[in-house]
């Protein structure tokens, strides 16, 4: 993930710009409606987005953080995994805060190796952390595998399944916030539904085609927990996963 970022003019990011993968949320404005006060709100949204991103990545030195690293354990593990895989992440190069159309929260563009954060749709710090985690999982997949984002919908489906499964999108707290409740296999159902929604947000295909792609790869991709090694259902599980990732790295370095 090296190189200089593309220069972009301020304005709403369209579905074509977020053509690889994205995260959607159900509380946003309806698709196709213009954002009110777009030009006047852009500097405010952008500044807020940059501050929340900085807190997610936590690149600045702070007394309340260990070694000034990221506070969020999901982000911390993913940044370490990206670096370990030869794809170190740079805040200024690999993230862009932009206004987006519709209810899209963020997206990953493989052509520029850049994560777009939808500053007009990201509501708070917890939402920002989840979006950054979701998109970093796509970036990790892009780094470690030959993903045919544009020509193979099953590849896209697999990464969306992994992102929904591992990012906290389907955590109990997230589902309660959406007023979604269930008992048996609820997590799997949530992951499947979120993956389908994300595919439909970036691909002009029918729901039936998206469902078929997700179903075909669901079992193998749902059980692919890299780099976490487990499903991190909450911050505690994510911290354990990060500890195990560091120990795994030390183990292999001593072989």
SEVEXRO-87572 format. One record per residue (C-alpha): residue in three letters; x, y, z. Coordinates in pm, whole numbers, padded with zeros to 5 digits, always signed. Example, Ala and Ser with C-alpha at 12.3 -4.5 7.8 and 13.67 -1.06 7.14 Angstrom:
<rs>
ALA+01230-00450+00780/SER+01367-00106+00714/
</rs>
This chain:
<rs>
UNK+00000+00000+00000/UNK+00256+00253-00111/UNK+00231+00568-00316/UNK+00071+00910-00301/UNK-00301+00957-00250/UNK-00517+01082-00534/UNK-00624+01445-00509/UNK-01002+01468-00473/UNK-01232+01770-00491/UNK-01473+01805-00196/UNK-01809+01657-00274/UNK-02029+01351-00224/UNK-01866+01017-00295/UNK-02085+00812-00526/UNK-02134+00438-00545/UNK-01889+00428-00836/UNK-01615+00579-00616/UNK-01687+00327-00341/UNK-01682+00050-00601/UNK-01506-00222-00407/UNK-01672-00263-00071/UNK-01856-00058+00184/UNK-02042-00054+00511/UNK-02404+00056+00525/UNK-02634+00144+00813/UNK-03011+00148+00828/UNK-03056+00480+01003/UNK-02917+00701+00725/UNK-03099+00915+00468/UNK-03271+00748+00176/UNK-03070+00661-00134/UNK-03070+00925-00404/UNK-03167+01222-00186/UNK-02922+01513-00196/UNK-02736+01607+00120/UNK-02866+01939+00252/UNK-02614+02215+00305/UNK-02339+02005+00154/UNK-02087+02278+00078/UNK-02138+02469+00402/UNK-02122+02157+00620/UNK-01816+02002+00453/UNK-01544+02177+00665/UNK-01725+02093+00990/UNK-01785+01732+00890/UNK-01429+01697+00768/UNK-01274+01832+01087/UNK-01490+01606+01302/UNK-01408+01307+01082/UNK-01034+01374+01102/UNK-01046+01401+01481/UNK-01243+01077+01518/UNK-01008+00900+01276/UNK-00711+01020+01480/UNK-00870+00876+01793/UNK-00933+00545+01616/UNK-00576+00517+01493/UNK-00437+00706+01793/UNK-00113+00801+01623/UNK-00060+01096+01856/UNK+00121+01056+02188/UNK-00111+01035+02485/UNK-00052+00958+02850/UNK-00355+00734+02875/UNK-00238+00502+02597/UNK+00027+00235+02602/UNK+00317+00352+02385/UNK+00081+00597+02214/UNK-00075+00312+02012/UNK-00439+00275+01904/UNK-00689+00246+02189/UNK-00935+00031+01996/UNK-00812-00333+02012/UNK-00968-00424+01677/UNK-00782-00143+01500/UNK-00462-00214+01690/UNK-00455-00578+01578/UNK-00540-00498+01216/UNK-00271-00229+01189/UNK-00014-00473+01329/UNK-00132-00746+01092/UNK-00113-00513+00792/UNK+00240-00409+00886/UNK+00340-00773+00940/UNK+00206-00856+00593/UNK+00413-00580+00429/UNK+00123-00334+00390/UNK+00187-00075+00660/UNK-00096+00179+00688/UNK-00037+00554+00674/UNK-00314+00783+00798/UNK-00260+01059+00541/UNK-00209+00820+00250/UNK-00467+00552+00310/UNK-00767+00736+00458/UNK-00991+01004+00309/UNK-01286+01178+00481/UNK-01554+01264+00226/UNK-01927+01330+00202/UNK-02115+01031+00059/UNK-02451+00971-00103/UNK-02717+00765+00070/UNK-02659+00552+00378/UNK-02300+00443+00310/UNK-02063+00468+00607/UNK-01737+00397+00428/UNK-01566+00207+00151/UNK-01238+00055+00034/UNK-01107+00131-00317/UNK-00857-00131-00433/UNK-00735+00085-00723/UNK-00591+00341-00480/UNK-00559+00121-00167/UNK-00756+00390+00011/UNK-01032+00380+00271/UNK-01306+00640+00227/UNK-01482+00747+00547/UNK-01825+00901+00494/UNK-01797+01202+00721/UNK-02162+01305+00681/UNK-02287+00960+00786/UNK-02051+00855+01065/UNK-02238+00945+01382/UNK-01992+00908+01671/UNK-01658+00764+01782/UNK-01789+00410+01832/UNK-01933+00418+01480/UNK-01602+00547+01342/UNK-01409+00267+01517/UNK-01639+00007+01366/UNK-01620+00155+01015/UNK-01238+00177+01029/UNK-01223-00184+01149/UNK-01463-00302+00877/UNK-01267-00134+00599/UNK-00927-00241+00739/UNK-01045-00602+00709/UNK-01106-00539+00337/UNK-00762-00379+00313/UNK-00608-00679+00489/UNK-00780-00916+00243/UNK-00654-00703-00046/UNK-00301-00724+00096/UNK-00286-01097+00163/UNK-00481-01243-00130/UNK-00543-01200-00502/UNK-00895-01064-00464/UNK-01079-01001-00791/UNK-01302-00726-00654/UNK-01439-00617-00992/UNK-01487-00946-01177/UNK-01579-01204-00915/UNK-01873-01128-00688/UNK-01790-01434-00476/UNK-01457-01274-00381/UNK-01641-00959-00277/UNK-01896-01168-00088/UNK-01622-01348+00102/UNK-01457-01026+00218/UNK-01794-00877+00317/UNK-01874-01189+00520/UNK-01539-01163+00697/UNK-01581-00790+00762/UNK-01930-00833+00908/UNK-01816-01130+01116/UNK-01494-00983+01260/UNK-01550-00607+01285/UNK-01820-00600+01552/UNK-02092-00517+01299/UNK-02295-00807+01440/UNK-02209-00768+01807/UNK-02490-00796+02057/UNK-02476-00421+02126/UNK-02492-00336+01754/UNK-02790-00566+01701/UNK-02976-00430+02002/UNK-02920-00078+01866/UNK-03081-00192+01537/UNK-03367-00353+01736/UNK-03273-00692+01590/UNK-03311-00982+01830/UNK-03272-01356+01793/UNK-03147-01664+01968/UNK-03044-01957+01750/UNK-02763-01876+01503/UNK-02844-01505+01522/UNK-02482-01402+01466/UNK-02461-01605+01144/UNK-02789-01458+01023/UNK-02668-01105+01094/UNK-02337-01165+00913/UNK-02517-01303+00608/UNK-02767-01015+00596/UNK-02499-00746+00645/UNK-02282-00900+00372/UNK-02572-00896+00126/UNK-02654-00533+00210/UNK-02293-00429+00154/UNK-02275-00607-00183/UNK-02597-00444-00302/UNK-02462-00102-00198/UNK-02171-00128-00443/UNK-02291-00365-00717/UNK-02577-00318-00963/UNK-02700-00675-00924/UNK-03021-00833-00798/UNK-03067-00936-00439/UNK-03098-01296-00555/UNK-02752-01286-00718/UNK-02599-01132-00406/UNK-02765-01392-00183/UNK-02641-01674-00406/UNK-02282-01544-00395/UNK-02292-01514-00015/UNK-02443-01861+00030/UNK-02183-02023-00196/UNK-01887-01900+00008/UNK-02043-01849+00350/UNK-01912-02153+00537/UNK-01547-02116+00439/UNK-01536-01736+00471/UNK-01732-01726+00798/UNK-01475-01966+00946/UNK-01177-01763+00820/UNK-01091-01554+01126/UNK-00756-01411+01018/UNK-00587-01212+01157/UNK-00792-01240+01479/UNK-00778-01618+01511/UNK-01129-01610+01660/UNK-01452-01412+01634/UNK-01389-01101+01851/UNK-01739-01054+01991/UNK-01630-00758+02204/UNK-01325-00553+02305/UNK-01214-00814+02557/UNK-01205-01087+02291/UNK-01025-00847+02056/UNK-00759-00776+02320/UNK-00708-01150+02370/UNK-00683-01192+01994/UNK-00419-00918+01974/UNK-00220-01080+02254/UNK-00231-01416+02076/UNK-00131-01251+01747/UNK+00176-01097+01910/UNK+00269-01428+02075/UNK+00222-01611+01744/UNK+00457-01366+01579/UNK+00716-01419+01852/UNK+00679-01798+01821/UNK+00745-01802+01446/UNK+01038-01561+01483/UNK+01208-01809+01717/UNK+01170-02113+01490/
</rs>
